[in-house]
Every structure is written in C-alpha cells, then in structure tokens.
Amino acid sequence: MQKIRKGDKVVVLTGKDKGRTGEVIQVMPKEDRAVVRGVNMVKRHQRQTQTAEAGIINKEASIHLSNLAVADTDGKPTRVGFKVVEGKKVRVAKRSGDVIDG
C-alpha cells in the first residue's frame, strides 16, 4: 500500500514550490514520482496536431515523492502510518491520528 495516492492533498516540502499545496493527479510508483496539480509547472513546445494547436504550453512535471507530504486536516504536512481498523488496513496521519480517506 502506498503512502501517497491519486487524489490526496499534498504539501511540497522542498524545491522551488516549497509550501505550495495541490492534488495528486498521477502517481508513478516505479519511478517514485507524482504529478501534482499546479505544482512544478514547466513550459513545453508543442507541435500542431489535429486536436491541439502549436505553441508553448504550461504543464505539470513530476516531482519526487520524498519532496511531498500528505496534508493533514489543518493543511500542515504530516507523515503517514498504517493501522488495521475493522479488518482493513488503512492509512493514518501521524500528526493528528485521523484516518486518511482514500
């Protein structure tokens, strides 16, 4: 079971976007990376296709999982632990002890 999943609210711990929060759009477990909405924006040159126009577009680049932390209920970063509740393994926020719904 992964500590950071698609749909989680996360806080960026280091880098140019330190302190910013966003929602995880995609997780790449083999590369230990995730794409977060509105974080680590880069400019890409795009060739014209039938559906998309040519030009320079802004898009999110992936960020390493070690630079992300799940946002607790108050929006501050927290570590993630695991606990068995009613026969199911669930993620738990270490800071508040709340179960992280996912």
VEXLUM-966686 format. One line per field, with one value per residue: residue in one letter; x, y, z of N, C-alpha, C in turn. Coordinates in pm, whole numbers, m for minus. Each point is the difference from the previous one (the first is absolute). Example, Ala and Ser with C-alpha at 12.3 -4.5 7.8 and 13.67 -1.06 7.14 Angstrom:
<nodes>
type = (A;S);
n.xx = (1319;m35);
n.yy = (m569;105);
n.zz = (780;m72);
ca.xx = (m89;82);
ca.yy = (119;119);
ca.zz = (0;6);
c.xx = (90;m77);
c.yy = (120;109);
c.zz = (0;73);
</nodes>
This chain:
<nodes>
type = (M;Q;K;I;R;K;G;D;K;V;V;V;L;T;G;K;D;K;G;R;T;G;E;V;I;Q;V;M;P;K;E;D;R;A;V;V;R;G;V;N;M;V;K;R;H;Q;R;Q;T;Q;T;A;E;A;G;I;I;N;K;E;A;S;I;H;L;S;N;L;A;V;A;D;T;D;G;K;P;T;R;V;G;F;K;V;V;E;G;K;K;V;R;V;A;K;R;S;G;D;V;I;D;G);
n.xx = (84;m35;96;40;m128;m53;m18;118;m27;99;107;56;98;50;94;m17;m78;103;m80;6;m131;m38;m76;25;52;129;12;133;m49;17;m37;m90;m90;m43;m116;26;m131;52;72;119;m53;m4;79;m90;85;m112;16;m41;m118;m77;34;133;4;83;110;21;m4;m77;82;m59;118;54;m29;119;m40;133;m37;m85;m99;m74;m97;18;m92;105;38;45;129;m28;56;18;m90;6;m130;m28;m103;m73;118;5;102;15;6;97;m50;134;m26;m112;48;m43;m105;91;m109;m14);
n.yy = (m119;96;82;30;34;m38;131;m32;75;57;9;95;m86;m26;83;33;m107;18;m78;m22;4;m125;m40;m123;21;m30;m130;10;m112;m42;125;m35;28;127;16;127;18;78;m110;60;120;m57;66;m42;m24;36;m111;57;m35;m103;m38;9;125;50;m5;93;m116;31;m87;m91;12;m121;m36;m11;m124;m1;76;m101;61;m96;80;41;m20;47;m86;m38;m15;m126;m84;m111;m56;m126;m31;m108;42;m72;m56;132;m4;101;112;36;122;8;115;m39;m109;92;m72;m26;65;m109);
n.zz = (0;m84;40;m125;m14;m115;m10;55;107;m68;81;m75;32;m121;m44;m128;21;83;75;m131;m13;m19;m100;43;m122;16;29;m4;54;m125;m31;95;m95;10;m65;39;8;m96;13;2;m31;m121;m83;m87;m99;m62;m71;m111;54;m33;123;6;44;m91;73;91;65;104;59;78;60;m5;124;60;33;7;m103;19;64;52;m44;125;92;69;m96;120;m36;m32;85;m70;80;42;m4;73;m74;85;17;m14;m86;85;m71;86;24;m1;m62;m61;m62;m89;m38;m94;m43;m71);
ca.xx = (m84;81;m30;m62;m83;m71;m112;41;48;138;78;137;92;123;4;m48;m140;m10;m113;m123;m81;m72;m57;78;m70;53;112;82;71;130;99;m17;m34;m143;m36;m91;m67;45;133;112;m43;108;m46;32;m35;m90;m22;m142;m64;m139;m78;66;68;143;37;65;m104;42;m55;65;102;m5;82;34;m88;66;m20;m142;m58;m146;m50;m90;m129;23;79;144;48;4;48;m108;20;m105;m67;m109;m127;m110;51;54;120;m28;105;m29;88;76;m12;m128;m55;m121;8;2;m91;56);
ca.yy = (119;122;106;110;m55;92;66;55;138;m9;121;m13;25;65;38;134;13;m35;56;m1;m120;m37;m134;m94;m40;m129;m52;m96;m69;m56;110;74;138;31;126;73;108;136;2;m36;32;18;38;m100;33;m103;m2;3;m126;22;45;106;102;12;109;m32;m25;m27;m124;m45;m104;m86;39;m120;m22;41;145;22;m55;9;112;m40;70;145;44;m13;m132;m106;m129;m97;m132;m96;m61;m88;42;m87;m100;63;80;138;99;84;117;m8;127;11;m131;m22;m91;72;m69;m12);
ca.zz = (0;m14;96;m75;m105;m87;67;130;11;47;19;m51;111;m45;m141;m38;39;142;72;m81;13;m120;m4;m80;m121;m46;77;m74;108;m42;m1;127;m34;m11;m66;88;m72;26;62;m88;m136;m97;m133;m101;m138;m50;m145;m33;m35;m39;115;75;m78;27;89;127;99;138;54;123;m8;119;114;75;115;124;14;26;122;1;81;107;m4;10;m115;24;m41;99;m46;m15;57;m35;114;m40;59;m42;m94;m120;20;m40;23;115;13;125;71;69;29;m79;m114;m128;m92;m131);
c.xx = (88;m42;m66;m73;m63;m119;35;36;140;62;140;96;125;m12;m61;m145;m24;m117;m131;m73;m72;m50;85;m85;40;117;72;87;135;108;1;m30;m151;m16;m106;m57;51;138;104;m38;122;m62;46;m42;m84;m19;m150;m49;m144;m83;61;72;147;25;69;m110;64;m63;78;103;m7;96;24;m84;64;m17;m145;m39;m151;m41;m98;m129;16;90;150;46;4;61;m116;41;m114;m54;m109;m125;m111;45;56;122;m28;119;m42;100;68;m23;m128;m59;m124;28;m7;m90;59;m74);
c.yy = (124;105;119;m61;110;58;59;147;m8;139;m26;44;76;39;135;24;m33;71;m2;m132;m27;m143;m88;m45;m142;m39;m103;m76;m55;106;78;147;17;132;66;120;138;12;m48;19;23;39;m105;51;m115;16;m3;m140;33;57;121;97;5;117;m50;m14;m20;m130;m40;m107;m81;52;m125;m10;44;150;35;m59;18;115;m53;80;152;53;m10;m141;m100;m125;m98;m133;m90;m63;m91;41;m86;m98;57;83;141;89;94;116;m5;123;6;m135;m33;m101;83;m77;1;m94);
c.zz = (0;101;m67;m119;m84;76;135;m12;59;12;m52;110;m43;m147;m25;41;147;66;m78;18;m131;10;m91;m119;m40;90;m86;100;m40;0;131;m25;m7;m73;86;m76;44;62;m100;m146;m89;m135;m100;m137;m55;m150;m27;m39;m42;114;69;m93;39;95;125;105;138;45;124;m31;129;106;84;127;132;26;29;134;m8;91;104;m10;8;m112;18;m36;115;m62;1;61;m41;127;m54;77;m60;m110;m129;36;m54;28;112;2;136;87;84;40;m80;m113;m128;m94;m138;m77);
</nodes>
